[in-house]
Structure formats: C-alpha cells, structure tokens
Amino acid sequence: MSNNREINNPFSRIIKVQGRMFQLKRTLPENQININKYEDWPTILKEYYHVDTIFRADNQLWLCSEIKTISYEEIK
C-alpha cells in the first residue's frame, strides 16, 4: 500500500493507513475471489476471516482488524 507505513514484528504485520493502525490478518489476490458473484461479498469475507476492514491495493485484498486507540490517564 503506497504512502502508508508498515510495521513488521515477529507476531503480526501492522499497517498504518491515514493515521489509523490495522493488524493485517491476510492478503488475497483480487483475481482469486469472484467478487461479482455476491452483492454483499465484503460482509461475507469479514465474517469468514473475523476482520472489520478490507482494503484493495496492488491487486490484493488486505483483510485487517483495526487497532483501537484509547484515551488514558497515567496513574502515578
């Protein structure tokens, strides 16, 4: 994904897109999925792979889960 940051660690791939961070669960070649067969294909893929976000880039479908940011106050 161009103009975005990717963080590799031993446990998972983390990508940063427009200031938001996502855990990359899986990539699939776009031509491997017949997306025209079902009208609600994004919902089907999200449920099957347990993700909440799908990106399309570089002829790939990027199946991701957003890493939520939280507000916190440090306890001293």
N, CA, C and O atoms as a Tinker XYZ file with bonds, in Angstrom:
   304  protein
     1  N      0.860000   -1.166000    0.000000    73     2
     2  CA     0.000000    0.000000    0.000000    64     1     3
     3  C      0.903000    1.225000    0.000000    63     2     4     5
     4  O      1.704000    1.405000    0.917000    81     3
     5  N      0.784000    2.051000   -0.999000    73     3     6
     6  CA     1.684000    3.180000   -1.148000    64     5     7
     7  C      1.342000    4.299000   -0.177000    63     6     8     9
     8  O      0.193000    4.457000    0.236000    81     7
     9  N      2.369000    5.077000    0.182000    73     7    10
    10  CA     2.237000    6.230000    1.078000    64     9    11
    11  C      1.694000    5.860000    2.445000    63    10    12    13
    12  O      1.133000    6.718000    3.127000    81    11
    13  N      1.838000    4.645000    2.858000    73    11    14
    14  CA     1.419000    4.207000    4.169000    64    13    15
    15  C      2.569000    3.462000    4.805000    63    14    16    17
    16  O      3.500000    3.031000    4.125000    81    15
    17  N      2.500000    3.315000    6.086000    73    15    18
    18  CA     3.600000    2.712000    6.812000    64    17    19
    19  C      3.257000    1.293000    7.225000    63    18    20    21
    20  O      2.126000    1.001000    7.614000    81    19
    21  N      4.235000    0.426000    7.139000    73    19    22
    22  CA     4.057000   -0.960000    7.549000    64    21    23
    23  C      5.065000   -1.269000    8.642000    63    22    24    25
    24  O      6.252000   -0.972000    8.509000    81    23
    25  N      4.586000   -1.862000    9.715000    73    23    26
    26  CA     5.434000   -2.231000   10.834000    64    25    27
    27  C      5.443000   -3.754000   10.914000    63    26    28    29
    28  O      4.398000   -4.380000   11.090000    81    27
    29  N      6.625000   -4.342000   10.783000    73    27    30
    30  CA     6.740000   -5.798000   10.900000    64    29    31
    31  C      7.260000   -6.143000   12.282000    63    30    32    33
    32  O      8.224000   -5.544000   12.759000    81    31
    33  N      6.627000   -7.100000   12.918000    73    31    34
    34  CA     7.133000   -7.635000   14.169000    64    33    35
    35  C      6.986000   -9.152000   14.097000    63    34    36    37
    36  O      6.344000   -9.661000   13.178000    81    35
    37  N      7.563000   -9.877000   15.038000    73    35    38
    38  CA     7.544000  -11.344000   14.932000    64    37    39
    39  C      6.149000  -11.960000   15.002000    63    38    40    41
    40  O      5.964000  -13.105000   14.590000    81    39
    41  N      5.169000  -11.224000   15.515000    73    39    42
    42  CA     3.859000  -11.815000   15.759000    64    41    43
    43  C      2.807000  -11.454000   14.726000    63    42    44    45
    44  O      1.909000  -12.253000   14.458000    81    43
    45  N      2.899000  -10.278000   14.146000    73    43    46
    46  CA     1.898000   -9.877000   13.161000    64    45    47
    47  C      2.411000   -8.690000   12.362000    63    46    48    49
    48  O      3.411000   -8.065000   12.716000    81    47
    49  N      1.707000   -8.396000   11.280000    73    47    50
    50  CA     2.025000   -7.218000   10.469000    64    49    51
    51  C      1.044000   -6.130000   10.833000    63    50    52    53
    52  O     -0.168000   -6.348000   10.842000    81    51
    53  N      1.566000   -4.970000   11.131000    73    51    54
    54  CA     0.757000   -3.811000   11.468000    64    53    55
    55  C      0.946000   -2.795000   10.351000    63    54    56    57
    56  O      2.077000   -2.496000    9.968000    81    55
    57  N     -0.157000   -2.263000    9.825000    73    55    58
    58  CA    -0.069000   -1.223000    8.800000    64    57    59
    59  C     -0.752000    0.033000    9.325000    63    58    60    61
    60  O     -1.690000   -0.031000   10.119000    81    59
    61  N     -0.259000    1.166000    8.862000    73    59    62
    62  CA    -0.830000    2.449000    9.253000    64    61    63
    63  C     -1.399000    3.104000    8.003000    63    62    64    65
    64  O     -0.676000    3.342000    7.036000    81    63
    65  N     -2.693000    3.395000    8.024000    73    63    66
    66  CA    -3.386000    3.978000    6.883000    64    65    67
    67  C     -4.135000    5.209000    7.362000    63    66    68    69
    68  O     -5.007000    5.114000    8.226000    81    67
    69  N     -3.800000    6.355000    6.808000    73    67    70
    70  CA    -4.450000    7.620000    7.143000    64    69    71
    71  C     -4.520000    7.849000    8.655000    63    70    72    73
    72  O     -5.557000    8.251000    9.183000    81    71
    73  N     -3.407000    7.588000    9.342000    73    71    74
    74  CA    -3.325000    7.829000   10.773000    64    73    75
    75  C     -3.963000    6.761000   11.646000    63    74    76    77
    76  O     -3.921000    6.867000   12.872000    81    75
    77  N     -4.548000    5.741000   11.049000    73    75    78
    78  CA    -5.167000    4.643000   11.802000    64    77    79
    79  C     -4.307000    3.396000   11.632000    63    78    80    81
    80  O     -3.703000    3.190000   10.579000    81    79
    81  N     -4.254000    2.565000   12.671000    73    79    82
    82  CA    -3.432000    1.359000   12.627000    64    81    83
    83  C     -4.315000    0.115000   12.519000    63    82    84    85
    84  O     -5.388000    0.031000   13.116000    81    83
    85  N     -3.821000   -0.850000   11.734000    73    83    86
    86  CA    -4.558000   -2.084000   11.476000    64    85    87
    87  C     -3.624000   -3.276000   11.595000    63    86    88    89
    88  O     -2.452000   -3.198000   11.225000    81    87
    89  N     -4.149000   -4.382000   12.114000    73    87    90
    90  CA    -3.426000   -5.639000   12.104000    64    89    91
    91  C     -3.828000   -6.377000   10.842000    63    90    92    93
    92  O     -5.005000   -6.664000   10.629000    81    91
    93  N     -2.853000   -6.680000   10.014000    73    91    94
    94  CA    -3.113000   -7.389000    8.765000    64    93    95
    95  C     -3.264000   -8.872000    9.064000    63    94    96    97
    96  O     -2.328000   -9.515000    9.539000    81    95
    97  N     -4.442000   -9.411000    8.784000    73    95    98
    98  CA    -4.711000  -10.814000    9.054000    64    97    99
    99  C     -4.389000  -11.692000    7.851000    63    98   100   101
   100  O     -3.884000  -12.806000    7.996000    81    99
   101  N     -4.691000  -11.169000    6.647000    73    99   102
   102  CA    -4.493000  -11.992000    5.445000    64   101   103
   103  C     -4.545000  -11.110000    4.206000    63   102   104   105
   104  O     -5.240000  -10.094000    4.188000    81   103
   105  N     -3.812000  -11.499000    3.177000    73   103   106
   106  CA    -3.953000  -10.882000    1.864000    64   105   107
   107  C     -4.374000  -11.962000    0.880000    63   106   108   109
   108  O     -3.922000  -13.105000    0.944000    81   107
   109  N     -5.248000  -11.568000   -0.027000    73   107   110
   110  CA    -5.731000  -12.482000   -1.057000    64   109   111
   111  C     -5.593000  -11.809000   -2.415000    63   110   112   113
   112  O     -5.908000  -10.626000   -2.545000    81   111
   113  N     -5.128000  -12.537000   -3.432000    73   111   114
   114  CA    -5.116000  -11.961000   -4.780000    64   113   115
   115  C     -6.553000  -11.637000   -5.197000    63   114   116   117
   116  O     -7.457000  -12.461000   -5.058000    81   115
   117  N     -6.737000  -10.442000   -5.702000    73   115   118
   118  CA    -8.082000   -9.992000   -6.078000    64   117   119
   119  C     -8.710000  -10.893000   -7.143000    63   118   120   121
   120  O     -9.924000  -11.093000   -7.149000    81   119
   121  N     -7.889000  -11.432000   -8.039000    73   119   122
   122  CA    -8.434000  -12.283000   -9.105000    64   121   123
   123  C     -8.811000  -13.682000   -8.611000    63   122   124   125
   124  O     -9.425000  -14.454000   -9.347000    81   123
   125  N     -8.449000  -14.007000   -7.374000    73   123   126
   126  CA    -8.786000  -15.306000   -6.802000    64   125   127
   127  C    -10.212000  -15.329000   -6.230000    63   126   128   129
   128  O    -10.768000  -16.400000   -5.986000    81   127
   129  N    -10.786000  -14.170000   -6.023000    73   127   130
   130  CA   -12.117000  -14.045000   -5.439000    64   129   131
   131  C    -13.069000  -13.533000   -6.509000    63   130   132   133
   132  O    -12.779000  -12.531000   -7.162000    81   131
   133  N    -14.178000  -14.189000   -6.695000    73   131   134
   134  CA   -15.190000  -13.742000   -7.645000    64   133   135
   135  C    -16.116000  -12.759000   -6.919000    63   134   136   137
   136  O    -17.186000  -13.137000   -6.443000    81   135
   137  N    -15.688000  -11.488000   -6.842000    73   135   138
   138  CA   -16.436000  -10.507000   -6.059000    64   137   139
   139  C    -17.756000  -10.109000   -6.712000    63   138   140   141
   140  O    -18.624000   -9.542000   -6.048000    81   139
   141  N    -17.920000  -10.393000   -7.991000    73   139   142
   142  CA   -19.172000  -10.045000   -8.664000    64   141   143
   143  C    -20.267000  -11.096000   -8.448000    63   142   144   145
   144  O    -21.426000  -10.877000   -8.800000    81   143
   145  N    -19.890000  -12.228000   -7.870000    73   143   146
   146  CA   -20.858000  -13.310000   -7.683000    64   145   147
   147  C    -21.875000  -12.970000   -6.585000    63   146   148   149
   148  O    -23.046000  -13.333000   -6.687000    81   147
   149  N    -21.424000  -12.275000   -5.542000    73   147   150
   150  CA   -22.296000  -11.925000   -4.424000    64   149   151
   151  C    -22.311000  -10.425000   -4.222000    63   150   152   153
   152  O    -21.268000   -9.774000   -4.278000    81   151
   153  N    -23.484000   -9.880000   -3.989000    73   151   154
   154  CA   -23.603000   -8.440000   -3.790000    64   153   155
   155  C    -22.948000   -8.009000   -2.474000    63   154   156   157
   156  O    -22.355000   -6.933000   -2.395000    81   155
   157  N    -23.055000   -8.843000   -1.456000    73   155   158
   158  CA   -22.524000   -8.480000   -0.137000    64   157   159
   159  C    -21.204000   -9.205000    0.163000    63   158   160   161
   160  O    -20.980000   -9.639000    1.293000    81   159
   161  N    -20.333000   -9.337000   -0.845000    73   159   162
   162  CA   -19.073000  -10.048000   -0.679000    64   161   163
   163  C    -18.201000   -9.478000    0.436000    63   162   164   165
   164  O    -17.534000  -10.256000    1.118000    81   163
   165  N    -18.168000   -8.146000    0.662000    73   163   166
   166  CA   -17.322000   -7.666000    1.773000    64   165   167
   167  C    -17.790000   -8.203000    3.134000    63   166   168   169
   168  O    -16.968000   -8.579000    3.970000    81   167
   169  N    -19.093000   -8.236000    3.348000    73   167   170
   170  CA   -19.629000   -8.740000    4.607000    64   169   171
   171  C    -19.298000  -10.219000    4.785000    63   170   172   173
   172  O    -18.942000  -10.647000    5.883000    81   171
   173  N    -19.412000  -10.988000    3.730000    73   171   174
   174  CA   -19.116000  -12.422000    3.788000    64   173   175
   175  C    -17.647000  -12.650000    4.155000    63   174   176   177
   176  O    -17.343000  -13.471000    5.020000    81   175
   177  N    -16.731000  -11.917000    3.493000    73   175   178
   178  CA   -15.307000  -12.070000    3.792000    64   177   179
   179  C    -14.978000  -11.617000    5.209000    63   178   180   181
   180  O    -14.184000  -12.260000    5.895000    81   179
   181  N    -15.577000  -10.522000    5.653000    73   179   182
   182  CA   -15.322000  -10.027000    7.012000    64   181   183
   183  C    -15.755000  -11.046000    8.063000    63   182   184   185
   184  O    -15.042000  -11.277000    9.039000    81   183
   185  N    -16.901000  -11.642000    7.867000    73   183   186
   186  CA   -17.383000  -12.640000    8.825000    64   185   187
   187  C    -16.522000  -13.900000    8.784000    63   186   188   189
   188  O    -16.190000  -14.451000    9.834000    81   187
   189  N    -16.164000  -14.355000    7.611000    73   187   190
   190  CA   -15.397000  -15.592000    7.474000    64   189   191
   191  C    -14.000000  -15.466000    8.083000    63   190   192   193
   192  O    -13.532000  -16.381000    8.761000    81   191
   193  N    -13.326000  -14.319000    7.839000    73   191   194
   194  CA   -11.958000  -14.125000    8.319000    64   193   195
   195  C    -11.884000  -13.369000    9.651000    63   194   196   197
   196  O    -10.788000  -13.120000   10.152000    81   195
   197  N    -13.016000  -13.005000   10.220000    73   195   198
   198  CA   -13.068000  -12.306000   11.515000    64   197   199
   199  C    -12.269000  -11.001000   11.484000    63   198   200   201
   200  O    -11.406000  -10.763000   12.329000    81   199
   201  N    -12.573000  -10.171000   10.501000    73   199   202
   202  CA   -11.936000   -8.865000   10.361000    64   201   203
   203  C    -13.018000   -7.791000   10.283000    63   202   204   205
   204  O    -14.195000   -8.093000   10.084000    81   203
   205  N    -12.606000   -6.538000   10.443000    73   203   206
   206  CA   -13.591000   -5.457000   10.350000    64   205   207
   207  C    -13.333000   -4.498000    9.194000    63   206   208   209
   208  O    -14.140000   -3.604000    8.937000    81   207
   209  N    -12.201000   -4.681000    8.487000    73   207   210
   210  CA   -11.850000   -3.761000    7.405000    64   209   211
   211  C    -11.211000   -4.530000    6.259000    63   210   212   213
   212  O    -10.415000   -5.443000    6.475000    81   211
   213  N    -11.574000   -4.145000    5.027000    73   211   214
   214  CA   -10.949000   -4.709000    3.827000    64   213   215
   215  C    -10.437000   -3.551000    2.974000    63   214   216   217
   216  O    -11.180000   -2.624000    2.653000    81   215
   217  N     -9.159000   -3.619000    2.612000    73   215   218
   218  CA    -8.570000   -2.649000    1.691000    64   217   219
   219  C     -8.300000   -3.354000    0.372000    63   218   220   221
   220  O     -8.085000   -4.565000    0.326000    81   219
   221  N     -8.318000   -2.572000   -0.697000    73   219   222
   222  CA    -7.982000   -3.089000   -2.022000    64   221   223
   223  C     -6.793000   -2.265000   -2.516000    63   222   224   225
   224  O     -6.910000   -1.056000   -2.716000    81   223
   225  N     -5.641000   -2.929000   -2.715000    73   223   226
   226  CA    -4.449000   -2.237000   -3.196000    64   225   227
   227  C     -3.521000   -3.245000   -3.857000    63   226   228   229
   228  O     -3.447000   -4.398000   -3.432000    81   227
   229  N     -2.827000   -2.819000   -4.877000    73   227   230
   230  CA    -1.838000   -3.651000   -5.580000    64   229   231
   231  C     -2.424000   -4.986000   -6.026000    63   230   232   233
   232  O     -1.763000   -6.019000   -5.915000    81   231
   233  N     -3.659000   -4.974000   -6.530000    73   231   234
   234  CA    -4.370000   -6.180000   -6.983000    64   233   235
   235  C     -4.512000   -7.226000   -5.881000    63   234   236   237
   236  O     -4.579000   -8.425000   -6.150000    81   235
   237  N     -4.557000   -6.755000   -4.641000    73   235   238
   238  CA    -4.724000   -7.625000   -3.479000    64   237   239
   239  C     -5.883000   -7.105000   -2.634000    63   238   240   241
   240  O     -6.177000   -5.910000   -2.634000    81   239
   241  N     -6.532000   -8.011000   -1.920000    73   239   242
   242  CA    -7.477000   -7.638000   -0.883000    64   241   243
   243  C     -6.745000   -7.810000    0.445000    63   242   244   245
   244  O     -6.241000   -8.892000    0.746000    81   243
   245  N     -6.691000   -6.742000    1.234000    73   243   246
   246  CA    -5.998000   -6.745000    2.518000    64   245   247
   247  C     -7.069000   -6.860000    3.602000    63   246   248   249
   248  O     -7.856000   -5.933000    3.796000    81   247
   249  N     -7.103000   -7.984000    4.305000    73   247   250
   250  CA    -8.098000   -8.235000    5.338000    64   249   251
   251  C     -7.482000   -7.864000    6.682000    63   250   252   253
   252  O     -6.490000   -8.455000    7.108000    81   251
   253  N     -8.082000   -6.882000    7.341000    73   251   254
   254  CA    -7.474000   -6.296000    8.529000    64   253   255
   255  C     -8.473000   -6.107000    9.666000    63   254   256   257
   256  O     -9.687000   -6.075000    9.467000    81   255
   257  N     -7.913000   -5.986000   10.860000    73   255   258
   258  CA    -8.686000   -5.588000   12.032000    64   257   259
   259  C     -8.085000   -4.286000   12.554000    63   258   260   261
   260  O     -6.873000   -4.181000   12.743000    81   259
   261  N     -8.936000   -3.310000   12.782000    73   259   262
   262  CA    -8.450000   -2.018000   13.263000    64   261   263
   263  C     -7.984000   -2.128000   14.707000    63   262   264   265
   264  O     -8.621000   -2.776000   15.537000    81   263
   265  N     -6.865000   -1.486000   14.985000    73   263   266
   266  CA    -6.360000   -1.399000   16.349000    64   265   267
   267  C     -6.947000   -0.116000   16.939000    63   266   268   269
   268  O     -6.625000    0.987000   16.498000    81   267
   269  N     -7.791000   -0.273000   17.917000    73   267   270
   270  CA    -8.492000    0.864000   18.510000    64   269   271
   271  C     -7.518000    1.706000   19.348000    63   270   272   273
   272  O     -6.659000    1.168000   20.045000    81   271
   273  N     -7.666000    3.005000   19.268000    73   271   274
   274  CA    -6.894000    3.901000   20.131000    64   273   275
   275  C     -7.747000    4.245000   21.341000    63   274   276   277
   276  O     -8.966000    4.382000   21.243000    81   275
   277  N     -7.094000    4.380000   22.469000    73   275   278
   278  CA    -7.824000    4.670000   23.685000    64   277   279
   279  C     -7.279000    5.936000   24.322000    63   278   280   281
   280  O     -6.121000    6.300000   24.115000    81   279
   281  N     -8.111000    6.593000   25.085000    73   279   282
   282  CA    -7.681000    7.717000   25.903000    64   281   283
   283  C     -7.401000    7.176000   27.291000    63   282   284   285
   284  O     -8.186000    6.392000   27.825000    81   283
   285  N     -6.300000    7.585000   27.871000    73   283   286
   286  CA    -5.968000    7.095000   29.193000    64   285   287
   287  C     -5.266000    8.168000   29.997000    63   286   288   289
   288  O     -4.750000    9.145000   29.454000    81   287
   289  N     -5.257000    7.966000   31.280000    73   287   290
   290  CA    -4.579000    8.844000   32.192000    64   289   291
   291  C     -3.613000    7.992000   32.986000    63   290   292   293
   292  O     -4.004000    6.992000   33.588000    81   291
   293  N     -2.340000    8.393000   32.989000    73   291   294
   294  CA    -1.326000    7.613000   33.685000    64   293   295
   295  C     -1.520000    7.723000   35.195000    63   294   296   297
   296  O     -1.729000    8.812000   35.730000    81   295
   297  N     -1.448000    6.593000   35.861000    73   295   298
   298  CA    -1.575000    6.561000   37.325000    64   297   299
   299  C     -0.161000    6.529000   37.898000    63   298   300   301
   300  O      0.656000    5.686000   37.526000    81   299
   301  N      0.111000    7.451000   38.801000    73   299   302
   302  CA     1.460000    7.529000   39.393000    64   301   303
   303  C      1.458000    7.020000   40.805000    63   302   304
   304  O      2.501000    7.010000   41.460000    81   303
